[in-house]
Amino acid sequence: QVQLVESGGGLVQAGGSLRLSCVASGGTLSMYRMGWFRQAPGKAREFVAAIDRNGGRTDYADSVNGRFTISRDNAKKTVYLQMNSLKPEDTAVYYCAADSIGRLRDSYAYWGQGTQVTVSS
């Protein structure tokens, strides 16, 4: 069973950038498709981005497409979310997720604890 730990969140001004990291342990990262999700206060958790096992295919929510980039380094057991041109509406807790089966937007079995991203206007 894989364990996930996110880091890299923080407070940034609108227009700024942050890079989130998700480090996996307890499993071989290359066996898992990976996703990033977020949950803002009072809202449901939503899909942000996903990447397949070898990094050859990615998928993005319309709201972040062109601003966010998901990538992975299986040797380092790490998945990244580069976030550029941040907006106040990107403020949320960001979660990393993993699953060994299914397609990029299917449900995920394993989740990290989340990292807070706050974008000030």
Salt bridges, closest charged atoms under 4 A:
GLU46 OE2 - ARG38 NE 2.56
ASP59 OD2 - ARG105 NE 2.51
ASP90 OD1 - ARG38 NH1 2.91
ASP90 OD2 - ARG67 NH1 2.75
ASP106 OD2 - ARG103 NE 3.89
